[in-house]
Amino acid sequence: MGLKAVIAGGGIGGLAAALALARGGMQVDLLERAQAFAEVGAGVQLGPNVTHVLDDWGLLEPLKAVAAAPQRLLVRSALSARLLAQMDLGRSMQERYGAPYLTLHRADLHKLLLDAATKAGASVHLDSALQNFSQSFEHVSLHASNGAAYEADLLVAADGLWSGIREQLLGDGPPTPTGHLAYRALTLQSALPASSRSQDVSVWLGPKLHVVCYPVRGGEYLNMVVIVHGQAAGKGWDFAANAKSLTQAMGACCGQLRELIAVMPEWRLWPLNDRPPMQSARQHARGRVALLGDAAHPMRPYLAQGAGMAIEDAAKLGSVFQAGSQQADSQEVASLVERYANLRWQRNARVQAKARRNGQVFHASGLLRVGRDVALKLAGAKLMDMSWLYGANQP
């Protein structure tokens, strides 16, 4: 029957792992605590490092059918609306890295991965939260909230930021608040004034805040994210947010940006939490348990790579097992898991650290803000085009 894997968590990372492992011939059971998959979340940006992976899985064309392909990244001052820099996201990025830059709704990416994973043979179990696990030299034993018990060769923890598996495995405590809040909105572009519609990725930089907006769903919808400094009560990740509090947080931002925020019909609020950049492979895997995505390396959204790194994790895990499991038996699983961790942790740590640094630069004030704006005017495209990131998965 081959090796067996259980994946905890049916988000983007969990489904990507289910697809990658099932494509490699493993028997895969995915446990998802929700009773049904709902259309939640907002937009996702996928650089060519990620679309390369999806292309390898045969998903690029269906991805293009539900995504938008913005042609430019525009960076503006949130105070004056002055254009600071721009970078081509279209043909020249495709030529440099061999894959497109796409933006899409998280639910569309989720459905694409769900359909592909089940078609590849993965079994998805809803209303089935992982309650506990134990591992031995021979296998991993697991119990789910619906009473089901599993015995597997591999457990993949894709259970997100508040991962219970991580806590049991590493015991390193919960993630910590960043002091930043993300307000998100999504609406039909046809419902917006013509001046507010856009097919570009636009970033507005201001003191202690920044704004990102981009098209999704073939360009029919506009996704907008406003990140400001502040704290929210409670652990929850999604709250109904009062637009008035967002307007107050915008401070002295320009009229053009204020008008754009005012026309968005509804805002949702996410308090942002994270962990420090990874310090070793031991934070990515132990024995027969592999941590993936936010369970391993939650990162701030200032590099737009959270979903991307989870998909890269899944692809690497799948390739390690596909290469090793042809001759491997169950006793070699821990060695393959360790190899996965060694191949991934340093890249994830670098992305985590770069995202943190970007947040400081995006939200700068005083002389740092002045220096940032000058650097963007002089060398904006060179600063924003990161070959170490976007070119990582080129053939």
CORWOBEL-V643221 format. One record per run of one state. SS is the DSSP state (@ for helix, = for strand, . for the rest). FROM is the first residue (numbers start at 1). TO is the last residue. If there is no record, write none. Layout:
[[SS & FROM & TO] [SS & FROM & TO]]
This chain:
[[. & 1 & 3] [= & 4 & 8] [. & 9 & 11] [@ & 12 & 23] [. & 24 & 26] [= & 27 & 31] [. & 32 & 42] [= & 43 & 46] [. & 47 & 47] [@ & 48 & 56] [. & 57 & 59] [@ & 60 & 66] [. & 67 & 67] [= & 68 & 68] [. & 69 & 71] [= & 72 & 77] [. & 78 & 82] [= & 83 & 88] [. & 89 & 90] [@ & 91 & 97] [. & 98 & 101] [= & 102 & 105] [@ & 106 & 119] [. & 120 & 122] [= & 123 & 125] [. & 126 & 129] [= & 130 & 135] [. & 136 & 139] [= & 140 & 144] [. & 145 & 148] [= & 149 & 152] [. & 153 & 153] [= & 154 & 157] [. & 158 & 163] [@ & 164 & 170] [. & 171 & 175] [= & 176 & 188] [@ & 189 & 191] [. & 192 & 193] [@ & 194 & 196] [. & 197 & 200] [= & 201 & 206] [. & 207 & 208] [= & 209 & 216] [@ & 217 & 219] [. & 220 & 220] [= & 221 & 229] [. & 230 & 238] [= & 239 & 240] [. & 241 & 242] [@ & 243 & 249] [. & 250 & 254] [@ & 255 & 263] [. & 264 & 267] [= & 268 & 274] [. & 275 & 280] [@ & 281 & 283] [. & 284 & 284] [= & 285 & 286] [. & 287 & 288] [= & 289 & 291] [. & 292 & 293] [@ & 294 & 297] [. & 298 & 305] [@ & 306 & 324] [. & 325 & 329] [@ & 330 & 362] [. & 363 & 365] [@ & 366 & 384] [. & 385 & 386] [@ & 387 & 390] [. & 391 & 395]]
